[in-house]
């Protein structure tokens, strides 16, 4: 068994570089400027967003109200979807364009529109589909719904159960859609002296990819050939799977 262990170590040292990781690409260009922390950042509404509108004391003007416990809209979870033109239809007010507007801007538009019927309308607007996708070597890869505009990378990792054993912390990848373009940045979380830049603030719609270490697939294959009959046959089989 000592001979077998020695062979395994040597093969790992010389051959692990041949294993491939589809989540890591050396040809991708970093765009770190797009990921710098912006304290004034606010989410801007996109096409196909789902929006709920709550008007205090006015269930007939609300869609998916968060105010009325017995509101039928709340029970059935209704919403307004931003159409291909970037607009929504609001009771009494009619069609308004919300594309690329922030939530406070939309609230102000609705409040001004309702002042024809209400003295001091109290309006709440929510985007129901704000989420971040976390893929790869975490315990629970998932699409995570978020309520706020600012959430840190490590906070999102914690929501998916933390890193798996084979997570490659030197090559975390973040993808961010900006208009028709996708910006990409690669982070090394092992650089402990650079935590302010590595624990970046994520935005709704971001995709986090946690790649695996290069030896993961090799380790899996080795595990399938134990127990082995002889050291010689073990070496032959291991060379074969490489």
C-alpha positions as CSV (number, residue, x, y, z in Angstrom):
1,X,0.0,0.0,0.0
2,X,2.9,2.3,0.6
3,X,4.0,1.8,-3.0
4,X,0.5,2.5,-4.2
5,X,0.3,5.7,-2.2
6,X,3.7,6.8,-3.7
7,X,2.4,6.2,-7.2
8,X,-0.8,8.1,-6.6
9,X,1.1,11.1,-5.3
10,X,3.5,11.1,-8.2
11,X,0.7,10.8,-10.8
12,X,-1.2,13.6,-9.1
13,X,1.8,15.8,-9.3
14,X,2.6,15.2,-12.9
15,X,-0.9,14.7,-14.4
16,X,-3.3,16.8,-12.5
17,X,-2.5,19.7,-14.8
18,X,-4.2,17.7,-17.6
19,X,-7.6,17.8,-15.9
20,X,-9.9,20.5,-17.3
21,X,-12.3,22.9,-15.6
22,X,-15.1,24.2,-17.8
23,X,-15.8,27.1,-15.5
24,X,-12.3,28.6,-15.9
25,X,-11.2,30.3,-19.0
26,X,-7.8,32.1,-19.5
27,X,-9.1,34.0,-22.5
28,X,-11.8,36.0,-20.7
29,X,-11.1,39.7,-20.0
30,X,-11.4,41.1,-16.6
31,X,-13.6,44.2,-16.2
32,X,-13.0,45.2,-12.6
33,X,-14.0,48.8,-13.1
34,X,-17.7,47.6,-13.6
35,X,-17.6,45.9,-10.2
36,X,-16.2,48.7,-8.0
37,X,-18.5,49.5,-5.0
38,X,-20.9,52.3,-5.8
39,X,-22.8,53.6,-2.6
40,X,-25.3,55.4,-4.8
41,X,-26.3,52.3,-6.8
42,X,-30.0,51.7,-7.3
43,X,-31.5,48.9,-9.3
44,X,-33.1,50.0,-12.6
45,X,-36.2,48.2,-13.9
46,X,-35.8,45.9,-16.8
47,X,-38.0,44.3,-19.3
48,X,-39.9,41.2,-18.0
49,X,-39.5,42.4,-14.4
50,X,-42.4,41.6,-12.1
51,X,-43.7,44.6,-10.1
52,X,-46.2,44.8,-7.3
53,X,-47.9,48.1,-6.4
54,X,-49.5,48.7,-3.0
55,X,-51.7,51.8,-2.3
56,X,-52.6,52.2,1.4
57,X,-56.3,51.7,2.0
58,X,-57.0,51.3,-1.8
59,X,-57.2,47.6,-2.7
60,X,-58.8,48.4,-6.0
61,X,-55.7,50.4,-7.0
62,X,-53.2,47.8,-5.8
63,X,-51.7,44.9,-7.6
64,X,-50.1,42.3,-5.2
65,X,-50.6,44.7,-2.2
66,X,-48.4,44.2,0.8
67,X,-50.8,46.3,3.0
68,X,-54.1,44.4,3.0
69,X,-53.9,41.0,4.6
70,X,-57.1,39.8,3.0
71,X,-56.5,41.5,-0.3
72,X,-57.2,39.0,-3.1
73,X,-54.3,40.3,-5.1
74,X,-52.0,39.4,-2.2
75,X,-53.5,36.0,-1.8
76,X,-53.0,35.1,-5.4
77,X,-49.6,36.8,-5.7
78,X,-50.5,38.9,-8.7
79,X,-48.1,41.4,-10.3
80,X,-47.5,43.6,-13.3
81,X,-44.9,42.5,-15.8
82,X,-42.9,45.1,-17.7
83,X,-43.7,44.5,-21.3
84,X,-41.3,44.6,-24.3
85,X,-41.7,48.3,-24.6
86,X,-40.7,48.9,-21.0
87,X,-44.2,49.8,-19.8
88,X,-46.8,48.6,-17.3
89,X,-50.6,49.3,-17.0
90,X,-51.7,50.7,-13.7
91,X,-55.4,50.9,-12.5
92,X,-56.9,54.4,-13.2
93,X,-53.5,55.9,-14.2
94,X,-53.1,53.8,-17.4
95,X,-49.8,53.1,-19.2
96,X,-46.5,54.4,-17.8
97,X,-42.9,53.7,-18.9
98,X,-40.8,52.2,-16.2
99,X,-37.8,50.9,-18.1
100,X,-34.5,52.0,-16.6
101,X,-36.2,53.8,-13.8
102,X,-35.5,53.2,-10.1
103,X,-38.2,52.2,-7.6
104,X,-38.3,55.7,-6.0
105,X,-38.8,57.2,-9.5
106,X,-41.7,54.9,-10.2
107,X,-43.3,55.5,-6.8
108,X,-43.2,59.2,-7.5
109,X,-44.9,58.8,-10.9
110,X,-47.6,56.7,-9.4
111,X,-48.2,59.1,-6.4
112,X,-48.5,62.0,-8.8
113,X,-50.9,60.1,-11.0
114,X,-53.1,59.1,-8.0
115,X,-53.3,62.7,-6.6
116,X,-56.3,63.2,-8.9
117,X,-58.3,60.9,-6.7
118,X,-56.4,60.7,-3.4
119,X,-55.2,63.6,-1.2
120,X,-52.0,62.0,0.0
121,X,-51.5,58.6,-1.5
122,X,-49.1,56.2,0.3
123,X,-47.5,54.0,-2.3
124,X,-45.1,51.1,-2.1
125,X,-43.5,49.5,-5.2
126,X,-41.5,46.2,-5.2
127,X,-39.6,44.3,-7.8
128,X,-40.5,40.7,-7.1
129,X,-37.8,38.9,-9.3
130,X,-34.6,40.5,-8.0
131,X,-32.3,37.5,-7.6
132,X,-28.7,36.4,-7.9
133,X,-27.5,33.0,-9.3
134,X,-24.8,31.1,-7.5
135,X,-23.3,28.1,-9.5
136,X,-20.5,25.6,-9.0
137,X,-18.7,24.4,-5.8
138,X,-21.1,25.6,-3.1
139,X,-23.2,23.3,-0.9
140,X,-26.5,24.5,-2.4
141,X,-26.2,26.0,-5.9
142,X,-29.3,28.1,-6.4
143,X,-31.1,31.2,-7.6
144,X,-31.4,33.3,-4.5
145,X,-34.1,36.0,-4.2
146,X,-33.0,39.3,-2.6
147,X,-34.9,42.3,-1.4
148,X,-32.1,44.9,-1.3
149,X,-29.9,46.4,-4.0
150,X,-26.6,45.8,-2.2
151,X,-25.5,42.4,-1.1
152,X,-21.9,41.2,-0.6
153,X,-20.3,38.2,-2.3
154,X,-19.6,36.3,0.9
155,X,-23.2,37.0,2.1
156,X,-24.5,35.2,-1.0
157,X,-22.1,32.3,-0.5
158,X,-23.4,31.9,3.0
159,X,-27.0,31.8,1.7
160,X,-26.0,28.8,-0.5
161,X,-24.4,26.9,2.5
162,X,-20.8,27.9,2.0
163,X,-18.0,26.6,-0.2
164,X,-17.5,22.9,-1.0
165,X,-14.2,21.2,-0.4
166,X,-13.1,21.4,-4.0
167,X,-14.0,25.1,-4.5
168,X,-11.2,26.9,-6.3
169,X,-11.1,30.1,-4.2
170,X,-8.5,31.6,-6.5
171,X,-10.8,31.8,-9.5
172,X,-14.2,33.0,-8.4
173,X,-16.0,34.4,-11.4
174,X,-18.7,37.1,-11.5
175,X,-20.9,37.9,-14.5
176,X,-22.9,41.1,-14.8
177,X,-25.3,42.2,-17.5
178,X,-25.0,45.8,-18.5
179,X,-27.3,46.6,-21.4
180,X,-26.4,44.3,-24.2
181,X,-23.0,43.5,-22.8
182,X,-21.8,41.1,-20.1
183,X,-19.0,42.1,-17.9
184,X,-16.8,39.5,-16.2
185,X,-14.4,39.7,-13.3
186,X,-12.3,37.0,-11.6
187,X,-11.5,37.1,-7.9
188,X,-8.9,35.5,-5.7
189,X,-10.5,35.0,-2.3
190,X,-7.2,33.7,-0.9
191,X,-5.7,37.2,-1.1
192,X,-6.4,38.0,2.5
193,X,-4.9,41.5,2.2
194,X,-7.4,42.5,-0.5
195,X,-10.7,41.7,1.2
196,X,-12.3,45.1,0.3
197,X,-11.9,44.3,-3.4
198,X,-12.6,40.5,-3.3
199,X,-15.8,40.7,-1.1
200,X,-17.5,42.9,-3.7
201,X,-21.0,44.2,-3.7
202,X,-23.2,42.1,-6.0
203,X,-26.2,43.5,-7.9
204,X,-29.5,41.8,-8.7
205,X,-29.1,39.8,-11.8
206,X,-25.4,38.9,-11.2
207,X,-24.2,35.3,-11.7
208,X,-21.5,33.9,-9.4
209,X,-19.5,30.9,-10.6
210,X,-17.4,29.0,-8.1
211,X,-15.2,26.6,-10.2
212,X,-13.6,23.4,-8.9
213,X,-10.0,22.6,-8.3
214,X,-8.3,20.8,-11.2
215,X,-7.8,17.6,-9.2
216,X,-11.5,17.0,-8.5
217,X,-12.3,14.8,-11.5
218,X,-9.1,12.9,-10.9
219,X,-9.9,12.2,-7.3
220,X,-13.4,10.9,-8.3
221,X,-12.0,8.5,-10.8
222,X,-9.4,7.2,-8.4
223,X,-12.1,6.5,-5.8
224,X,-13.9,4.2,-8.3
225,X,-10.9,1.8,-8.6
226,X,-10.3,1.0,-5.0
227,X,-9.7,-1.7,-3.8
228,X,-7.0,-2.7,-6.2
229,X,-5.3,-6.0,-6.6
230,X,-1.7,-5.0,-7.1
231,X,0.4,-1.9,-7.2
232,X,1.3,-2.5,-10.9
233,X,-2.4,-3.0,-11.9
234,X,-3.3,0.2,-10.0
235,X,-0.7,2.2,-11.8
236,X,-1.9,0.8,-15.1
237,X,-5.5,1.7,-14.5
238,X,-4.7,5.2,-13.2
239,X,-2.6,5.9,-16.3
240,X,-5.5,4.7,-18.4
241,X,-8.1,7.1,-16.9
242,X,-5.7,10.0,-17.4
